[in-house]
């Protein structure tokens, strides 16, 4: 049963709270010395993700330090391709890599056993719900099918995901098969997280911004809509945040078409447009992470603008993307204090 004190769950149900609740994407990460210490003990990055002891610890670290209103499961969007046996590996300084997938290998993919393979993640979720303060929302997450597919096709990240876009044009049937398979697997994965104790989940479409209008409809909206319909058919109480980074004006109908309860906004979304989106329901965001690095007046002004423009509606205060390793933890303290001290 969701604790009625969990402020983020109240906002996801449409309430306006003053001050708004807050958490930060990548709030458990390399900017924290305690994270770096745990990361060094864990071995590889995937070992960190798959070790409940370590994953629970790094998830709790920013809650202990800052008292955020939500903890987000520490994991990675590429655990699903790893469970699909794509040989995912992380090389220091190079980011994630895996074996690139081709048309034949897409058609040979099997969904069976993926959620079972990810049982260590579910154990982490169960422990987190037990160990977190009752008032703290626990968020699960996964990558959106389009974003996960871009890595699977190229075998690594690219600046504009040209390999995936080209593959989609050349092999449309195989690409659609991949997206819909990932949608089914990801929905099962999020349902399992909810059953393990997650209060709400977020779907990260980090590469939605490279898509044209028709492609956004086909590659970003349709698979996520399939996921959300599947999740809500099985778990009607589920609350889902969808974050399509870089989508801009295409967000106008994103909530309606996907069925998401709230939409995340990156820092490039104009606040006047964000106010229009907020008329249809909760929004989350959207401070530029570079303001947290800069600190001082740049940080204060960015916070104040968001609160003044969006604070009179259902808002979860957050960054417009993940906090960066260069951020000073003291600036995050200043951010939390300023948001918590705001009154409209």
C-alpha positions as CSV (number, residue, x, y, z in Angstrom):
1,X,0.0,0.0,0.0
2,X,1.4,3.4,-1.0
3,X,2.0,5.6,2.1
4,X,-0.1,8.7,1.8
5,X,2.9,10.8,2.9
6,X,4.8,10.0,-0.3
7,X,4.6,13.4,-1.9
8,X,5.7,12.4,-5.3
9,X,2.9,9.9,-5.5
10,X,0.5,12.6,-4.6
11,X,1.8,14.8,-7.4
12,X,1.6,11.8,-9.8
13,X,-2.1,11.7,-8.8
14,X,-2.5,15.3,-9.9
15,X,-2.0,17.3,-6.6
16,X,-0.1,20.6,-6.5
17,X,2.2,20.7,-3.5
18,X,4.1,23.7,-2.2
19,X,7.1,23.4,-2.2
20,X,7.1,20.7,-4.9
21,X,8.8,17.4,-4.1
22,X,12.1,16.8,-5.7
23,X,14.6,14.2,-6.8
24,X,17.4,14.3,-9.3
25,X,18.2,12.0,-12.2
26,X,21.5,10.2,-11.6
27,X,21.4,11.4,-8.0
28,X,23.4,8.3,-7.1
29,X,26.6,8.9,-9.1
30,X,30.2,9.8,-9.5
31,X,29.8,13.4,-8.1
32,X,29.4,11.7,-4.6
33,X,32.6,10.5,-2.9
34,X,30.7,7.7,-1.2
35,X,29.5,6.5,-4.6
36,X,33.1,6.4,-5.9
37,X,34.2,4.4,-2.9
38,X,31.4,1.8,-3.3
39,X,32.0,1.7,-7.1
40,X,35.7,0.8,-6.5
41,X,34.7,-2.1,-4.3
42,X,32.1,-3.5,-6.7
43,X,34.4,-4.4,-9.6
44,X,32.7,-3.9,-13.0
45,X,29.8,-1.5,-13.5
46,X,27.5,-4.4,-14.2
47,X,28.7,-6.1,-11.0
48,X,27.6,-2.9,-9.2
49,X,24.1,-3.1,-10.9
50,X,23.7,-6.8,-10.2
51,X,24.9,-6.8,-6.6
52,X,21.9,-6.0,-4.3
53,X,24.3,-5.1,-1.5
54,X,26.1,-2.5,-3.6
55,X,23.1,-1.3,-5.6
56,X,21.1,-0.8,-2.4
57,X,23.9,1.1,-0.8
58,X,24.5,3.6,-3.7
59,X,20.7,4.1,-4.1
60,X,20.5,5.1,-0.4
61,X,23.5,7.4,-0.4
62,X,21.8,10.5,-1.8
63,X,18.7,9.9,0.4
64,X,20.9,9.9,3.5
65,X,22.8,13.0,2.3
66,X,20.0,15.1,0.9
67,X,16.7,13.5,2.0
68,X,15.2,13.6,-1.6
69,X,11.5,12.7,-1.9
70,X,12.3,9.8,-4.2
71,X,15.0,7.2,-4.5
72,X,15.5,5.7,-7.9
73,X,16.7,2.2,-8.3
74,X,20.4,2.1,-9.2
75,X,20.7,0.0,-12.4
76,X,21.2,0.7,-16.1
77,X,19.0,0.8,-19.2
78,X,21.3,-1.8,-20.8
79,X,20.6,-4.6,-18.4
80,X,17.9,-5.8,-20.8
81,X,20.3,-6.2,-23.8
82,X,22.6,-7.9,-21.3
83,X,19.8,-10.3,-20.4
84,X,19.3,-10.9,-24.1
85,X,22.9,-12.1,-24.3
86,X,24.3,-9.2,-26.4
87,X,27.6,-9.3,-24.5
88,X,27.2,-5.9,-22.8
89,X,30.4,-4.5,-21.3
90,X,31.6,-1.1,-19.9
91,X,35.0,0.2,-20.6
92,X,36.4,3.1,-18.6
93,X,36.5,6.2,-20.8
94,X,34.5,4.5,-23.7
95,X,31.0,4.0,-22.3
96,X,28.9,0.9,-22.9
97,X,29.6,-1.5,-25.7
98,X,27.9,-4.7,-26.9
99,X,27.9,-7.0,-29.9
100,X,26.0,-5.1,-32.7
101,X,22.8,-6.8,-33.8
102,X,21.8,-7.5,-37.3
103,X,18.5,-8.5,-39.0
104,X,19.0,-12.2,-38.5
105,X,19.9,-11.9,-34.9
106,X,16.9,-9.7,-34.2
107,X,14.6,-12.3,-35.5
108,X,16.4,-14.9,-33.3
109,X,15.9,-13.0,-30.1
110,X,14.0,-14.8,-27.3
111,X,12.2,-13.0,-24.6
112,X,12.0,-16.0,-22.3
113,X,14.1,-15.8,-19.2
114,X,14.9,-12.1,-19.3
115,X,13.0,-11.1,-16.1
116,X,14.3,-14.2,-14.3
117,X,17.9,-13.2,-15.3
118,X,17.2,-9.8,-13.8
119,X,16.1,-11.2,-10.4
120,X,19.1,-9.5,-8.6
121,X,17.5,-6.2,-9.6
122,X,14.2,-7.3,-8.0
123,X,16.0,-8.2,-4.9
124,X,17.5,-4.7,-4.8
125,X,14.0,-3.2,-5.1
126,X,12.6,-5.4,-2.3
127,X,15.5,-4.4,0.0
128,X,15.1,-0.7,-0.9
129,X,11.4,-0.6,0.0
130,X,12.2,-2.2,3.3
131,X,15.2,0.1,4.1
132,X,13.8,3.5,2.8
133,X,12.0,5.9,5.0
134,X,8.2,5.3,4.6
135,X,7.7,8.8,3.2
136,X,10.2,8.3,0.4
137,X,8.9,7.2,-3.0
138,X,10.8,4.3,-4.7
139,X,11.1,4.7,-8.4
140,X,11.9,1.8,-10.8
141,X,12.9,2.4,-14.4
142,X,13.9,1.1,-17.7
143,X,15.1,2.5,-21.1
144,X,12.5,3.1,-23.8
145,X,12.6,0.6,-26.7
146,X,13.9,3.2,-29.2
147,X,16.8,4.2,-27.0
148,X,17.8,0.6,-26.1
149,X,17.5,-0.4,-29.7
150,X,20.0,2.4,-30.8
151,X,22.7,0.8,-28.6
152,X,21.8,-2.7,-29.7
153,X,22.2,-1.8,-33.4
154,X,25.3,0.3,-33.3
155,X,26.9,-1.7,-30.5
156,X,27.7,1.6,-28.7
157,X,26.5,5.1,-28.3
158,X,26.7,7.5,-31.2
159,X,26.2,11.3,-31.4
160,X,23.0,11.2,-33.5
161,X,22.1,7.5,-33.6
162,X,22.6,7.4,-37.3
163,X,23.2,3.6,-37.4
164,X,19.8,2.9,-35.8
165,X,18.0,5.4,-38.0
166,X,19.6,3.9,-41.2
167,X,18.8,0.4,-40.1
168,X,15.1,1.4,-39.5
169,X,14.8,2.7,-43.0
170,X,16.5,-0.3,-44.6
171,X,15.0,-3.0,-42.6
172,X,11.6,-1.7,-41.3
173,X,10.1,-5.0,-40.5
174,X,13.0,-6.2,-38.4
175,X,13.3,-2.9,-36.7
176,X,9.6,-2.9,-35.7
177,X,10.0,-6.4,-34.5
178,X,12.9,-5.3,-32.3
179,X,11.0,-2.3,-30.9
180,X,7.9,-4.3,-30.1
181,X,9.9,-7.2,-28.5
182,X,11.7,-4.7,-26.3
183,X,8.3,-3.1,-25.4
184,X,7.0,-6.4,-24.3
185,X,10.1,-7.3,-22.3
186,X,10.4,-3.9,-20.8
187,X,6.7,-3.9,-19.7
188,X,7.3,-7.3,-18.0
189,X,10.4,-5.9,-16.3
190,X,8.6,-2.8,-14.9
191,X,5.7,-4.9,-13.7
192,X,8.2,-7.1,-11.8
193,X,9.7,-3.9,-10.3
194,X,6.3,-2.7,-9.2
195,X,5.5,-6.1,-7.7
196,X,8.9,-6.0,-5.8
197,X,8.0,-2.7,-4.2
198,X,8.5,0.2,-6.7
199,X,5.8,2.9,-6.1
200,X,6.2,4.3,-9.6
201,X,8.4,3.8,-12.7
202,X,10.1,6.0,-15.2
203,X,10.7,5.2,-18.9
204,X,13.9,6.9,-20.2
205,X,13.9,7.7,-24.0
206,X,17.2,9.5,-23.9
207,X,17.6,9.6,-27.7
208,X,14.1,10.7,-28.7
209,X,15.4,14.0,-29.8
210,X,17.2,12.7,-32.9
211,X,13.8,11.6,-34.5
212,X,11.7,13.3,-37.1
213,X,8.0,13.8,-36.6
214,X,6.9,10.5,-38.3
215,X,9.7,8.6,-36.7
216,X,8.9,9.9,-33.3
217,X,5.4,8.6,-33.7
218,X,6.5,5.2,-34.9
219,X,9.7,4.6,-32.8
220,X,9.1,6.7,-29.6
221,X,5.3,6.9,-29.1
222,X,4.0,3.5,-30.3
223,X,6.4,1.2,-28.3
224,X,6.0,3.3,-25.1
225,X,2.2,3.3,-25.5
226,X,2.3,-0.4,-25.9
227,X,4.4,-0.7,-22.7
228,X,2.1,1.5,-20.7
229,X,-1.1,-0.2,-21.9
230,X,0.4,-3.5,-20.9
231,X,1.5,-2.4,-17.5
232,X,-1.7,-0.7,-16.6
233,X,-3.8,-3.6,-17.8
234,X,-2.0,-5.8,-15.3
235,X,-1.3,-3.2,-12.5
236,X,-4.0,-0.5,-12.8
237,X,-2.6,1.4,-9.8
238,X,0.8,1.9,-11.6
239,X,2.1,5.4,-12.0
240,X,4.4,6.0,-14.9
241,X,6.6,8.9,-15.8
242,X,7.8,9.1,-19.5
243,X,10.9,11.1,-20.3
244,X,11.5,11.7,-24.0
245,X,14.7,13.9,-24.0
246,X,14.9,16.4,-26.9
247,X,11.4,15.8,-28.2
248,X,10.5,19.5,-27.9
249,X,7.2,20.4,-29.6
250,X,6.5,16.7,-30.2
251,X,5.7,16.5,-26.5
252,X,2.4,18.3,-27.2
253,X,0.5,15.0,-27.6
254,X,3.0,12.7,-26.0
255,X,1.2,12.2,-22.7
256,X,-2.2,11.6,-24.4
257,X,-0.8,9.2,-26.9
258,X,1.4,7.1,-24.6
259,X,-0.9,7.1,-21.5
260,X,1.8,8.3,-19.2
261,X,0.8,9.8,-15.9
262,X,3.5,12.5,-16.0
263,X,6.0,13.6,-18.5
264,X,9.7,14.5,-17.9
265,X,11.0,17.7,-19.5
266,X,14.6,18.3,-20.5
267,X,16.2,21.7,-20.0
268,X,15.6,22.8,-23.5
269,X,11.8,22.8,-23.1
270,X,10.6,26.5,-22.8
271,X,8.9,27.1,-19.5
272,X,5.9,28.7,-21.3
273,X,5.4,25.5,-23.3
274,X,5.9,23.5,-20.1
275,X,3.0,25.4,-18.5
276,X,0.8,24.4,-21.4
277,X,1.8,20.8,-20.9
278,X,1.2,21.0,-17.2
279,X,-2.5,21.9,-17.9
280,X,-2.9,18.2,-18.9
281,X,-1.2,16.8,-15.8
282,X,2.0,16.6,-13.8
283,X,5.3,17.5,-15.3
284,X,8.8,16.8,-14.0
285,X,12.0,18.8,-14.5
286,X,13.7,20.7,-15.9
287,X,16.8,22.5,-14.5
288,X,19.9,22.5,-16.7
289,X,22.5,20.2,-15.0
290,X,25.2,22.7,-15.9
291,X,23.6,25.2,-13.5
292,X,24.3,22.7,-10.7
293,X,27.9,22.6,-11.8
294,X,28.1,26.4,-12.0
295,X,26.4,27.0,-8.6
296,X,25.7,30.5,-7.2
297,X,23.5,32.9,-9.0
298,X,23.2,30.7,-12.1
299,X,21.8,27.9,-9.9
300,X,19.5,30.1,-7.9
301,X,18.1,31.9,-11.0
302,X,17.4,28.6,-12.8
303,X,15.6,27.1,-9.7
304,X,13.5,30.3,-9.2
305,X,12.4,30.4,-12.9
306,X,11.1,26.9,-12.7
307,X,9.3,27.4,-9.4
308,X,7.7,30.6,-10.5
309,X,6.6,29.3,-13.8
310,X,5.5,25.7,-12.8
311,X,5.2,25.8,-9.0
312,X,1.4,26.6,-9.2
313,X,0.6,23.3,-10.8
314,X,1.5,19.6,-10.3
315,X,5.3,19.6,-10.5
316,X,8.1,17.2,-9.5
317,X,11.3,19.3,-9.4
318,X,14.2,17.6,-11.1
319,X,17.0,18.3,-13.6
320,X,16.5,18.3,-17.3
321,X,18.9,15.3,-17.5
322,X,21.2,13.5,-15.2
323,X,23.5,15.2,-12.8
324,X,27.1,15.3,-14.1
325,X,30.3,14.0,-12.3
326,X,31.6,17.6,-12.2
327,X,28.8,18.8,-9.9
328,X,29.8,19.9,-6.4
329,X,27.8,18.1,-3.7
330,X,27.5,21.4,-1.9
331,X,25.6,22.9,-4.9
332,X,23.1,20.0,-4.6
333,X,22.6,20.9,-0.9
334,X,22.0,24.5,-2.0
335,X,19.5,23.3,-4.6
336,X,17.6,21.2,-2.1
337,X,17.4,24.0,0.4
338,X,16.2,26.6,-2.1
339,X,13.5,24.3,-3.5
340,X,12.4,23.3,0.0
341,X,12.3,26.9,1.2
342,X,10.1,28.1,-1.7
343,X,6.6,29.5,-1.1
344,X,4.4,30.8,-3.9
